[in-house]
Amino acid sequence: MHYLLMYDFTPDYLGRRGAYREAHLRAAWAAQGRGELILGGALTDPADMGVLLFKSDSPRVAEAFAAADPYVVHGLVTRWRVRQWNTVVGEQAAAPVRVDQS
């Protein structure tokens, strides 16, 4: 299954992230190396949210990531939530739905 971890950032996120970015990225790449994190990054214009796509059997993997993430621990994230994403189209879709293309 796929889960989206969504972060709401503080208004001064860009100015404050430098102190924690290396640790945040190290944790993200470690999760990617374990096959848990598929994609992650910040939305831009404005840079007010981050979205990370996880693949796991339950939301616990994404929840554990957020709980330990330096951005969350140090208050750059004002709110986070995990939502199951029912992916149906694409090579990595968790529940592919194909229709006749004729």
Secondary structure, DSSP 8 states (H G I E B T S, - for coil): -EEEEEEEE-TTHHHHTHHHHHHHHHHHHHHHHTT-EEEEEE--SS--EEEEEEESSSTHHHHHHHHH-HHHHTTSEEEEEEEEE---SSTT-SS-------
